[in-house]
Amino acid sequence: MKEKNTFKYRQLLSCKCLKMRMASRIATQFYDKKLKPIKIKITQFTILSIIASSNNKTVSSLSSELLMDRTTLTRSLDILIKQKLIKNIKSTDARERIVQLTTQGHVVLEQAIPLWKEAEEEIFDECKKYGFSAF
């Protein structure tokens, strides 16, 4: 009976969600390593990029675009505010929180772009090292 269970459980290791999450972690670690010289992570780069692409963003619209829970996003935004890369700006609707890149945020994003481009060119080779060749 033990052998049947072992086989049954080994089959679970072929789970598509597991494989995608593993690939995601590899990619995240790779991008984070590339962005390390400017002290931001790929998640922060993504948030800065989206804010920069449309000038001002509400937290709700950011949450929706990133497919992120608002609580998780708020923690990330608080870090970016602490780093002085973004700031809250006044809204006509008190229930709405709007964020905007600071001058420092634009500087960091500009420094990050070449590193991000380098990572973009190399990421598939990195994933292939781990057996993710479907990319």
N, C-alpha and C positions, 0 to 999 in steps of 0.2 A: 504494500500500500504506500509506503514511503516513497518509492521510486516514481509511482504515478503522480503523487503530489509534487515531487521535485520537477518533473517534466511539465506539469500543469502550471506551476509557478514560473518556470523559465520562459514559458510562452508569453507571459506578461511583459517580459523585457523587450518584446518587439513592439510594444505600444507606441503608436504614432505620436501621441502627446508627449511621452517620455523623450522620444528622439528629438522632437522639435524643441523641447525645453533644454535638452542638452546642447543642441546646436545654438540656441539662443544664449546660453551661458558662455559658450566658447566665443561667440561673436561679441558679447558684451565685454568679456575680459580682454579680448583683442583690442577693441576700440578704446577701452579704458586705459590700456597700456600705451596706446598711441597718443592719447590726450593727456597723459600724466604730466608732461613738462609744463602745461599751463594750468594744472591743478583743477581740472573739471572732469566729470565722467560723461559717458555717452548719453545717459539719461538727461543730464543737465544741458549738454550740447543740443539735444533734440528740443528741449523746452525753449532754450534761447533762440534756436532757429525758427521755431513756429511763431514765437512772439515777434521776432525781427521781420518775418515775412509779411506781417499784417499790421505792424506798428503797435497797436494796443490790442490786448486780448482779455476777455473775461475769463475767470477761472472756470466757469461752466463750459465755455467753448473750447478751452484748452483741454479740459477733462474729456470732452466728447471727441476731439480730434485725436488725442493720444490713447483713447480707450482705457483711461486710467480712472480709478476710484478717486473722488474729490479729496478724500482724507489723505491718501498717498500723495497726490499731486500737491496738496497744501504743504505737506512736510518738505517736499522738494523745493517748492517756491520759497518757503521760509529760509532754507539754506541759501538759495540764490539771493534773497534779500540781505541776509547776513553778510554774504560775500560782496554786497553792493553791485551785483550784476543786473538786478532788476529792482523796480520800485513799484509801489502801489500808487495809482493816481485816482483823483476824485472822479466819481461817477454821478450822473444826474439821478441815478437810482441807488439809494442807500443799500439795497439788498445785493447789489452787484459789486463784485471786486474786480477791478481792472489792473493789469500789470503791464509794465513797459520796460524795455531795456534802458539801462543807464548808459552814460558815456563809457564807463568801464566795461559794461556788458558788451557793447559794440566792439571795443578793443579786444576783449577776450575771444569773442566770436570770430573776429577777423584773424586772430592768431590760430584759432582752432581749425579753420577751414582747410589750410594746406595739410594739416595732420590728418584730418578726416578724409580728405581726398586720397591720401597715401593709404589709409586703412581700407578705403573703398576698393582700391586697386588690388590689394593683397588679401582681402578677407576670404575669398574662395579658396585660395591656396592654403590658408590656415585651416579652414574647415575640412579640406581634403586630408590633412594630416591626421585628423580624428576619424576618418572614414565617412565623412559626410560629403559624398561626391555628387549628390543629386542637385547641387546648386550649380 
